[in-house]
């Protein structure tokens, strides 16, 4: 019989120790150790030997015949865009997000679409957090009305597996992986051992039977998927559902995808009837009612295969009580500090005693440096209380020496600007020389960031 040992495991990074510790020496988390009972290493090796028997043998790469990857279109174009054009049979997709952001609503809508397009196939939604009535009520609200959509309230993996074998679903949802537990593991649901074991069993079963499985995962206060990091390594796709739970809009973003790229994002709007797709996201990121307001400018970013026009807002106010604050929403605070330093150095404007607030409208996050010009323009506009022409787009990286640097895929952005009838684009001098005259839009090139003065007077 397998010997059991007691181990303390960090719930943040899976670090193991034989005794309880207040602070994890690996990741630095406090009070993250829980006691778990595990099998001894010898018994685990003996068990793995049984599973290894009868496995495949190595093959020459030239002898392997590649098969074209078949995809199933869900019917939600924004979701399909993020997963690479449709879901792959036998794949395991992990979706994480803040509590109340709409993960369950999103997957209920997706499963509803799949149940309609695959009337002869079973769709199974397993919920460990909500009752059958609660899931059914949400399903009716988002318009699910099919006779092949099954709802099952259970947290025990062995019982869930029995129903999967009985119903033979084509599509499966586990809501959530943290509440699902195996009776073969002597630890509480949500612990590292439980999550690892259930995910392994789930992955083995869905791949062997060609079931497309969606798994909902909780996230920590730091914004990462709760549980061991191996969870994200085991699944095929990791998707984050982002946004302000008190706002209307949600952003679906892929962080890992074995069957496609991770550059695409999907935009949704939360309404009473559920999540609705936003096919033209630039319309909701911009607000024409604020044309004459100061402290705002427009930039253009690339997300996957499309250009998004984003509004950057800044507020610069006096601080009468000491050093100024720096607060950002949608932008790294260190990037804001660098742009403020550029303004102080090359514009001669002291901002050390100003409170500075910067917001990226619509919940988007600016992770690249293409919006540097727009950030500086918004800061100067707010500081001087002078509005910026709303038909002008600012796109370019600003270095620490104040130079304006070119960015990739600029031709794609300028083409989109011209189609939307924008009048001017301010970018680097090099980019302006390359693109000037190709499109029906005025392209203004800057060598130094201080040349922005001509647009804010």
Secondary structure, 3 states (H helix, E strand, C coil): CCCEEEEEEECCCCCEECCCCCECCCCCCECCEEEEEEECHHHHHHHHHHHHCCCCCCCCHHHCCCCCCCEECCCCHHHHHHHCCCEECCCEEEEEECCCCCHHHHHHHHHHHHHHHCCCCCEEEEECCCCHHHHHHHHHHCCCCCCCEEEEECCEHHHHHHHHHHHCCCEEEEECCCCCECCCCCCCCCCHHHHHHHHHHHHHHHHHHCCEEEEEECECCCCCECCCCHHHHHCCEEEEEECCCCCCEEEEEEEEECCCCCCCEEEEEEECCEEEECCCCHHHHCCHHHCCCECEEEEEEEECCEEEEEEEEEEEEECCCCCCCEEEECECHHHHHHHHHHHHHHCCCCCCCEEEEEEEHHHCCECCCCCHHHHHHHHHHHHHCCECCCCEEECCEECCCCEEECCCCHHHHHHHHHHCCCCEEEEEHHHHHHHCCCCCCEEEEECEHHHHHHHCC
